[in-house]
Structures are given as C-alpha cells and as structure tokens.
Amino acid sequence: MNITAPCVVSLVWRLEDAQGTLIDELKDPVEFFFGGDDLLEKVEEALADQDVGFSAQLHLEPEHAFGEYDPDLVFYEERAIFPEEVEPGMQFDGVPDGAATQGMPADAIYTVTEVYPTHVVLDGNHPLAGIALRLDLKVRDVREATDAEIEAGSVDHPPVMVLDAAPGGSQLH
C-alpha cells in the first residue's frame, strides 16, 4: 500500500541535531497518522507515495522543524505562584494561574527552565526550536486509517511531536 492521506504509517528513526548528537531513537515501530498533525510537513512530503521499506535521510532546518528560537517566549514569574515541588523540566499548558506577565500566547506549553528562591523561569519555545535536525527514518508498515483516526486526525497516542522532545541528554522514547 502506498502512503497517501489518510493512512497510518509505522516508522522507526534516529533523530540527531546537526552536529550528530542523538536526540531520539525509535527502534520499535510507532504508528503515525499521515495527512494530519502527527508528522512534520517535510516528513510527510518525503513519505508521500512511498511504501513499506522506504528509507530517507532528511535534513530539517529550524523553519521546517520546530521554528526559530524566540527569546520573547522566555519570562519569569514569582516563585509563590508555583507548587512547592516545581523543578526544571516541568511543563504548564498555558501561562500558569496567577502569572503577572501579560501578552504571552495562551495556547503554548511552557517549560520550567530554572527555579530560584524568588522566581521561576519559563520558556514557551518547543525544546527543539532553533535546532537544525537530521532524521534517518524507515517505513515498517502502512495501513488504512480507521474512521476514528480519520476523525481525530491522529492515532491513539498524542500527536508527535515529531518529536516533542527535550534535548540535552534526555531522549524522547
């Protein structure tokens, strides 16, 4: 079966930054909805009309991956509005309740990057923003999408985020 929207593709991959540092590796196939929000546009372009066994090595500049890093999405808030156990790496869906900073996107996911006695630093950039990526991928399977997957525009797991990840030594999977 050729990869055409809508369908589900099973992929394995190795994701590195431009210097060859491993960010993520899928050794066991994971399913993604093709024609929805599960994969980056450039990944879908490479997969279109291919079949099981297809492999590709993609170089993705930030604008084709997770965008350029935007320093305006970094801000700090008073430590008192956070739970006692707040620590770097924690994420908030939207600006935390009680935040004083105005004008930040409400639909962003904010990651705690630093915790100080008086304040907490939050970053609304994707962890891979501003990073050029190398993605070696292989198609392990292709199947028709179910009606539920077509309606959701995704398979059962959260959309990838090809690769919603955290660089710096921690892998995605």
C-alpha positions, 0 to 999 in steps of 0.5 A: 500500500502506498502512503497517501492521506489518510493512512497510518504509517509505522516508522522507526528513526534516529533523530540527531541535531546537526552536529550528530548528537542523538536526540531520539531513537525509535527502534520499535515501530510507532504508528503515525497518522499521515495527512494530519498533525502527527508528522512534520510537513517535510516528513510527510512530503518525503513519505508521500507515495512511498511504501513499506521499506522506504528509507530517507535521510532528511535534513530539517532546518529550524523553519521546517522543524520546530521554528526559530528560537524566540527569546520573547517566549522566555519570562519569569514569574514569582516563585509563590505562584508555583507548587512547592515541588516545581523543578526544571523540566516541568511543563504548564499548558498555558501561562500558569494561574496567577502569572503577572506577565501579560501578552504571552500566547495562551495556547503554548506549553511552557517549560520550567527552565530554572527555579530560584528562591524568588522566581521561576523561569519559563520558556514557551519555545518547543525544546527543539526550536532553533535546532537544525535536525537530521532524521534517518527514518524507515517505513515498517508498515502502512495501513488504512486509517480507521474512521476514528483516526480519520476523525481525530486526525491522529492515532491513539497516542498524542500527536508527535511531536515529531518529536516533542522532545527535550534535548540535552541528554534526555531522549524522547522514547 
